[in-house]
Amino acid sequence: MSKRKLPSGSVALSQYRDQHFRGNRGEQEKFLLTSTTLYVGNLSFFTSEAQIYELFSRAGDVKKIIMGLDKVQKTPCGFCFVEYYTRPDAENCMRYVNGTRLDDRIIRTDWDAGFKEGRQYGRGKTGGQVRDEYRTDFDEARGGYGKMLASKIRRTSDISS
């Protein structure tokens, strides 16, 4: 991966890259360096668009919020995209909102190459996020146990009843 010189004061890119990006690494890198769109993760399934707007608008003028949805149930599944009008506003968000608490959860923001229709849906086999399928801890704000473990628990309780 080539190192690109960022303008002084700019927020650096993380190591994460969307594996489903249509294009090569160089193109993705170019989009990320000029993007005004952020991926927001570790949201509660109960966090509303209004709550996200309230927090993220403190960093600058929010153009659009796209809530992440379970592709089967069409319910929130713990992520969203926030698009700002300008790169400096998005950079302020990366500096000051990333790592803060929203709905009692530490949220994570990362640069996104730009929202495309269809990306609002979870990529997991069961419709939500992949990480929630295999989670073994109980997280009430993200639907309880991970989907695979919850399914196993249901099967076990059905057999014993």
ZADO-1210 file (C-alpha; in nm, 4 decimals, padded with zeros to 6 digits):
<atoms>
<atom x="00.0000" y="00.0000" z="00.0000" code="MET" pos="1"/>
<atom x="00.1485" y="00.3326" z="-00.0997" code="SER" pos="2"/>
<atom x="00.1802" y="00.6036" z="00.1624" code="LYS" pos="3"/>
<atom x="00.0095" y="00.9227" z="00.0527" code="ARG" pos="4"/>
<atom x="00.1067" y="01.2574" z="00.1969" code="LYS" pos="5"/>
<atom x="-00.1914" y="01.4038" z="00.3804" code="LEU" pos="6"/>
<atom x="-00.2384" y="01.7793" z="00.4097" code="PRO" pos="7"/>
<atom x="-00.1206" y="01.9160" z="00.7457" code="SER" pos="8"/>
<atom x="-00.3873" y="01.8644" z="01.0115" code="GLY" pos="9"/>
<atom x="-00.5756" y="01.6000" z="00.8108" code="SER" pos="10"/>
<atom x="-00.7113" y="01.2885" z="00.9781" code="VAL" pos="11"/>
<atom x="-00.5187" y="00.9771" z="00.8680" code="ALA" pos="12"/>
<atom x="-00.6853" y="00.6758" z="00.7102" code="LEU" pos="13"/>
<atom x="-00.7132" y="00.3573" z="00.9142" code="SER" pos="14"/>
<atom x="-00.5906" y="00.0215" z="00.7865" code="GLN" pos="15"/>
<atom x="-00.9476" y="-00.1038" z="00.7261" code="TYR" pos="16"/>
<atom x="-01.0595" y="-00.1340" z="00.3636" code="ARG" pos="17"/>
<atom x="-01.4030" y="-00.2447" z="00.2420" code="ASP" pos="18"/>
<atom x="-01.3504" y="-00.5854" z="00.0828" code="GLN" pos="19"/>
<atom x="-01.6571" y="-00.5349" z="-00.1386" code="HIS" pos="20"/>
<atom x="-01.5325" y="-00.2086" z="-00.2945" code="PHE" pos="21"/>
<atom x="-01.5708" y="-00.2193" z="-00.6720" code="ARG" pos="22"/>
<atom x="-01.2340" y="-00.1055" z="-00.8014" code="GLY" pos="23"/>
<atom x="-00.8685" y="-00.1454" z="-00.7129" code="ASN" pos="24"/>
<atom x="-00.6849" y="-00.0401" z="-00.3938" code="ARG" pos="25"/>
<atom x="-00.5529" y="00.2780" z="-00.5521" code="GLY" pos="26"/>
<atom x="-00.9012" y="00.3908" z="-00.6547" code="GLU" pos="27"/>
<atom x="-01.0369" y="00.3115" z="-00.3105" code="GLN" pos="28"/>
<atom x="-00.7541" y="00.5033" z="-00.1471" code="GLU" pos="29"/>
<atom x="-00.8239" y="00.8060" z="-00.3685" code="LYS" pos="30"/>
<atom x="-01.1930" y="00.8054" z="-00.2730" code="PHE" pos="31"/>
<atom x="-01.1099" y="00.7677" z="00.0980" code="LEU" pos="32"/>
<atom x="-00.8720" y="01.0666" z="00.0898" code="LEU" pos="33"/>
<atom x="-01.1437" y="01.2987" z="-00.0416" code="THR" pos="34"/>
<atom x="-01.4572" y="01.1405" z="00.1043" code="SER" pos="35"/>
<atom x="-01.7125" y="01.3254" z="00.3148" code="THR" pos="36"/>
<atom x="-01.8817" y="00.9984" z="00.4175" code="THR" pos="37"/>
<atom x="-01.8126" y="00.8087" z="00.7392" code="LEU" pos="38"/>
<atom x="-01.9003" y="00.4567" z="00.8443" code="TYR" pos="39"/>
<atom x="-02.0249" y="00.4475" z="01.2049" code="VAL" pos="40"/>
<atom x="-02.0136" y="00.1186" z="01.3929" code="GLY" pos="41"/>
<atom x="-02.0966" y="-00.0323" z="01.7320" code="ASN" pos="42"/>
<atom x="-02.4344" y="00.1396" z="01.7523" code="LEU" pos="43"/>
<atom x="-02.7141" y="00.0028" z="01.9660" code="SER" pos="44"/>
<atom x="-02.9964" y="-00.1506" z="01.7635" code="PHE" pos="45"/>
<atom x="-03.2176" y="00.1022" z="01.9439" code="PHE" pos="46"/>
<atom x="-03.0229" y="00.4172" z="01.8521" code="THR" pos="47"/>
<atom x="-03.2408" y="00.6464" z="01.6420" code="SER" pos="48"/>
<atom x="-03.1506" y="00.8550" z="01.3397" code="GLU" pos="49"/>
<atom x="-03.2404" y="01.1642" z="01.5466" code="ALA" pos="50"/>
<atom x="-02.9837" y="01.0691" z="01.8141" code="GLN" pos="51"/>
<atom x="-02.7179" y="01.0194" z="01.5482" code="ILE" pos="52"/>
<atom x="-02.8017" y="01.3538" z="01.3901" code="TYR" pos="53"/>
<atom x="-02.7888" y="01.5283" z="01.7297" code="GLU" pos="54"/>
<atom x="-02.4368" y="01.3994" z="01.8017" code="LEU" pos="55"/>
<atom x="-02.2837" y="01.4148" z="01.4539" code="PHE" pos="56"/>
<atom x="-02.4153" y="01.7609" z="01.3687" code="SER" pos="57"/>
<atom x="-02.1933" y="01.8968" z="01.6481" code="ARG" pos="58"/>
<atom x="-01.8958" y="01.8316" z="01.4178" code="ALA" pos="59"/>
<atom x="-02.0464" y="02.0040" z="01.1119" code="GLY" pos="60"/>
<atom x="-02.3386" y="02.0180" z="00.8709" code="ASP" pos="61"/>
<atom x="-02.4744" y="01.6679" z="00.8127" code="VAL" pos="62"/>
<atom x="-02.5980" y="01.6082" z="00.4583" code="LYS" pos="63"/>
<atom x="-02.7440" y="01.2595" z="00.5041" code="LYS" pos="64"/>
<atom x="-02.7675" y="00.9673" z="00.7452" code="ILE" pos="65"/>
<atom x="-02.8232" y="00.6159" z="00.6113" code="ILE" pos="66"/>
<atom x="-02.9175" y="00.3642" z="00.8802" code="MET" pos="67"/>
<atom x="-02.7762" y="00.0127" z="00.8520" code="GLY" pos="68"/>
<atom x="-03.0512" y="-00.2464" z="00.8278" code="LEU" pos="69"/>
<atom x="-03.0828" y="-00.6209" z="00.8670" code="ASP" pos="70"/>
<atom x="-03.1401" y="-00.7286" z="00.5062" code="LYS" pos="71"/>
<atom x="-03.4039" y="-00.9857" z="00.6098" code="VAL" pos="72"/>
<atom x="-03.5961" y="-00.8107" z="00.8874" code="GLN" pos="73"/>
<atom x="-03.5330" y="-00.4493" z="00.7723" code="LYS" pos="74"/>
<atom x="-03.4590" y="-00.3469" z="01.1330" code="THR" pos="75"/>
<atom x="-03.1543" y="-00.1477" z="01.2528" code="PRO" pos="76"/>
<atom x="-02.8454" y="-00.3644" z="01.2906" code="CYS" pos="77"/>
<atom x="-02.5850" y="-00.1471" z="01.4605" code="GLY" pos="78"/>
<atom x="-02.4205" y="00.0698" z="01.1958" code="PHE" pos="79"/>
<atom x="-02.4888" y="00.3683" z="00.9734" code="CYS" pos="80"/>
<atom x="-02.3284" y="00.6019" z="00.7231" code="PHE" pos="81"/>
<atom x="-02.3053" y="00.9752" z="00.7906" code="VAL" pos="82"/>
<atom x="-02.2364" y="01.2067" z="00.4990" code="GLU" pos="83"/>
<atom x="-02.1187" y="01.5632" z="00.5536" code="TYR" pos="84"/>
<atom x="-02.1247" y="01.8472" z="00.3037" code="TYR" pos="85"/>
<atom x="-01.7507" y="01.9124" z="00.3413" code="THR" pos="86"/>
<atom x="-01.4334" y="01.7163" z="00.4125" code="ARG" pos="87"/>
<atom x="-01.3300" y="01.9493" z="00.7011" code="PRO" pos="88"/>
<atom x="-01.6609" y="01.8755" z="00.8797" code="ASP" pos="89"/>
<atom x="-01.6087" y="01.5001" z="00.8318" code="ALA" pos="90"/>
<atom x="-01.2526" y="01.5378" z="00.9661" code="GLU" pos="91"/>
<atom x="-01.3889" y="01.7193" z="01.2731" code="ASN" pos="92"/>
<atom x="-01.6157" y="01.4221" z="01.3296" code="CYS" pos="93"/>
<atom x="-01.3250" y="01.1794" z="01.3042" code="MET" pos="94"/>
<atom x="-01.1304" y="01.3898" z="01.5561" code="ARG" pos="95"/>
<atom x="-01.4038" y="01.4624" z="01.8104" code="TYR" pos="96"/>
<atom x="-01.6891" y="01.2109" z="01.7747" code="VAL" pos="97"/>
<atom x="-01.4964" y="00.8870" z="01.7075" code="ASN" pos="98"/>
<atom x="-01.4660" y="00.6948" z="02.0337" code="GLY" pos="99"/>
<atom x="-01.7405" y="00.8849" z="02.2164" code="THR" pos="100"/>
<atom x="-02.0413" y="00.7316" z="02.3887" code="ARG" pos="101"/>
<atom x="-02.3863" y="00.7194" z="02.2272" code="LEU" pos="102"/>
<atom x="-02.6700" y="00.5210" z="02.3871" code="ASP" pos="103"/>
<atom x="-02.4202" y="00.3845" z="02.6411" code="ASP" pos="104"/>
<atom x="-02.1905" y="00.2431" z="02.3699" code="ARG" pos="105"/>
<atom x="-01.8480" y="00.3539" z="02.2502" code="ILE" pos="106"/>
<atom x="-01.9002" y="00.4257" z="01.8812" code="ILE" pos="107"/>
<atom x="-01.6406" y="00.3944" z="01.6082" code="ARG" pos="108"/>
<atom x="-01.6155" y="00.6098" z="01.2989" code="THR" pos="109"/>
<atom x="-01.4050" y="00.5367" z="00.9919" code="ASP" pos="110"/>
<atom x="-01.3655" y="00.6854" z="00.6461" code="TRP" pos="111"/>
<atom x="-01.5917" y="00.5395" z="00.3806" code="ASP" pos="112"/>
<atom x="-01.5339" y="00.5634" z="00.0054" code="ALA" pos="113"/>
<atom x="-01.8918" y="00.6866" z="-00.0422" code="GLY" pos="114"/>
<atom x="-02.2309" y="00.5298" z="00.0077" code="PHE" pos="115"/>
<atom x="-02.3789" y="00.3242" z="-00.2749" code="LYS" pos="116"/>
<atom x="-02.7338" y="00.1842" z="-00.2706" code="GLU" pos="117"/>
<atom x="-02.7411" y="-00.1651" z="-00.1183" code="GLY" pos="118"/>
<atom x="-02.4607" y="-00.1022" z="00.1308" code="ARG" pos="119"/>
<atom x="-02.7140" y="-00.0144" z="00.3999" code="GLN" pos="120"/>
<atom x="-02.7849" y="-00.3854" z="00.4489" code="TYR" pos="121"/>
<atom x="-02.5933" y="-00.6164" z="00.6811" code="GLY" pos="122"/>
<atom x="-02.3629" y="-00.8657" z="00.5085" code="ARG" pos="123"/>
<atom x="-02.4080" y="-01.1540" z="00.7500" code="GLY" pos="124"/>
<atom x="-02.5635" y="-01.4851" z="00.6433" code="LYS" pos="125"/>
<atom x="-02.8699" y="-01.4180" z="00.8588" code="THR" pos="126"/>
<atom x="-02.9142" y="-01.0583" z="00.7404" code="GLY" pos="127"/>
<atom x="-02.7386" y="-00.8554" z="01.0102" code="GLY" pos="128"/>
<atom x="-02.3744" y="-00.7789" z="01.0650" code="GLN" pos="129"/>
<atom x="-02.1263" y="-01.0646" z="01.0466" code="VAL" pos="130"/>
<atom x="-01.9816" y="-00.9817" z="01.3900" code="ARG" pos="131"/>
<atom x="-02.3246" y="-01.0251" z="01.5514" code="ASP" pos="132"/>
<atom x="-02.3680" y="-01.3736" z="01.4111" code="GLU" pos="133"/>
<atom x="-02.0699" y="-01.5194" z="01.5970" code="TYR" pos="134"/>
<atom x="-02.0695" y="-01.3078" z="01.9135" code="ARG" pos="135"/>
<atom x="-02.0746" y="-01.5266" z="02.2271" code="THR" pos="136"/>
<atom x="-02.1380" y="-01.2550" z="02.4851" code="ASP" pos="137"/>
<atom x="-02.4807" y="-01.1229" z="02.5801" code="PHE" pos="138"/>
<atom x="-02.5319" y="-00.7672" z="02.4534" code="ASP" pos="139"/>
<atom x="-02.8855" y="-00.6443" z="02.5114" code="GLU" pos="140"/>
<atom x="-02.8314" y="-00.3336" z="02.2960" code="ALA" pos="141"/>
<atom x="-02.7390" y="-00.5560" z="01.9997" code="ARG" pos="142"/>
<atom x="-03.0166" y="-00.8123" z="02.0283" code="GLY" pos="143"/>
<atom x="-02.8897" y="-01.0370" z="02.3107" code="GLY" pos="144"/>
<atom x="-02.6579" y="-01.3239" z="02.2227" code="TYR" pos="145"/>
<atom x="-02.5053" y="-01.3575" z="01.8773" code="GLY" pos="146"/>
<atom x="-02.7458" y="-01.5105" z="01.6232" code="LYS" pos="147"/>
<atom x="-02.5680" y="-01.8473" z="01.5976" code="MET" pos="148"/>
<atom x="-02.5505" y="-01.8929" z="01.9761" code="LEU" pos="149"/>
<atom x="-02.9099" y="-01.7699" z="02.0231" code="ALA" pos="150"/>
<atom x="-03.0276" y="-02.0229" z="01.7659" code="SER" pos="151"/>
<atom x="-02.8402" y="-02.3022" z="01.9472" code="LYS" pos="152"/>
<atom x="-02.9909" y="-02.1933" z="02.2813" code="ILE" pos="153"/>
<atom x="-03.3430" y="-02.1956" z="02.1293" code="ARG" pos="154"/>
<atom x="-03.2909" y="-02.5448" z="01.9850" code="ARG" pos="155"/>
<atom x="-03.1634" y="-02.6742" z="02.3198" code="THR" pos="156"/>
<atom x="-03.4587" y="-02.5260" z="02.5107" code="SER" pos="157"/>
<atom x="-03.7047" y="-02.6658" z="02.2536" code="ASP" pos="158"/>
<atom x="-03.5599" y="-03.0149" z="02.2992" code="ILE" pos="159"/>
<atom x="-03.5724" y="-02.9967" z="02.6803" code="SER" pos="160"/>
<atom x="-03.9325" y="-02.8702" z="02.6962" code="SER" pos="161"/>
</atoms>
